[in-house]
Amino acid sequence: MDEPVVLSDLQITLMRVLWQRQTATTAQVVQDMRATRPIAHTTVATLLTRLEKRGLVAAERQGRELNYSALVSESAVRQSMVSSMLSNLFDGQASALLSHLLKRDQIQPADLERMRELLASQGGKNSKGVRHD
């Protein structure tokens, strides 16, 4: 993925349908998305077409229907969006992001404990697994 992938809330909802189903028609995506919000068939069709043009989904014709599948993984999108947010809002400083979350009470105690465990398991390694001792 060369360019960062940033998706709107609606696009993320749509992509989650594709990640879950692996392949889906427009009608199937509409059905799944309507479980959480009202949305028009034409809106979903437009979103799928735009995501296909961006190279994020593939369309394969089967008879009269198009089947769509995700070309990017959920983890790749998550990594791209978090990296973009970190860079744009926190000047690339993960500690500033963590500080923001802590000040806003947006981290549950169980999550905080899990973060402590993750930090301890890193033991001075950077994101590439290289130690800085």
N, C-alpha and C positions, 0 to 999 in steps of 0.2 A: 504494500500500500504506500504509494509515493506521497500523495497529498493527505493531510489530516482529514479524517472523516468526522464531521460534526452533523448530527441529525437533530431534527426537531422532536418534540415529545410525540407527535403523531407518527413521524417516521420511525421512531424507536418502537412504538406500539406495533406498527406494521411489520417491522423487521423481526420482532419477537414472535409473531405468528409464523413467519417463515423459518426462523431458527427452531421453533418447536415442531412444526409440521414437516420441515425439510423441503417439501414442495407443496404448492397450493395454487388453486385457481383464484381469480379475482373474487368470485362468489364465496369461496371458502375463507379468504382473508376478510371480506366484509362480514361474514357470519361471526368469525372469531372476534373481530374488533367491536362489533355491536354488543358483545357481552359486557363491555366496559364503557362504551360511549355510543351515542347515535352518530352514524356516519353514512353518507350517500355512496352508492356503488360507483358513481362517476368520480368522486373524490379519491376513492381507493385506486381506481384505474389510473387516474392521473398521477398519483403518488408512485405507483408501481412503474409507470412509464418513465418518470423522472429519475427514479432510483436505478432503473436499467440504463438510462443514458449516462449516469454517473459511474456505471460499472460496478454497482453494489449488489444488483440482482441480475439473474439471467432469466430469459423467457424462452420457453420451448413450446412450439405449437403442437398440440395433439388433437387432431380433428378440428373442431370448431373452437376449441378452448386454448388459452395460453396457460401453461403451468410455470409458475415462478419459483425460483430458489435463490437463497442468499449466496452471494459470492464472497462475502466477508463474514468472519466469525463474530460472535457476540463479544468475545474477549478482545479481539482486534479493535472493534469499534469502541469498547469501553476504554482500552488503553489509549487510543487516539484522542477520545473526547476528554479524558482526564488530563492527558499531557497538554492538550490545547488549553484547557481551563487553568491548569497550573501555570503555564507560560503566560497566558493573557491576564489572569486576575491576581496571581501571586508572584509574578516575576520569576517563575521557575523555582520558588522556594517551597519545598514540601512542608517544612516546619511552619511556614506562615499559614498554609492550608490547615494543618493540624491544629494550630493555635486558634484559628477562626472557628473550627468545628467545636473545639473544647469550650471556647467562650460563649458559644451559642447553645450549649447543652445539647448538641446534636449527635453525641456519641453515647450510646447506652453503656452501662457498667460492664456488661458481658463483652461488648465490642471492644471496650477499652482494655479489658484483660487480654483479649485475643491479640490486640495490637502490641501490648507489652511482650507477649510470647513471641510474636513475629519479629519484633525488634531484637529481643534477646537471641533468637535463633540466627539472626544476621551476624551477630558477633563482630561488628566492625567491617562487614563486607559492603561494597557498594552494590548497585543494581545489577552489575555484571558478574557478581560473585567474587570480586577481587578484594582481598583483605587490605585494610589501611592501617596496619600496626606499625 
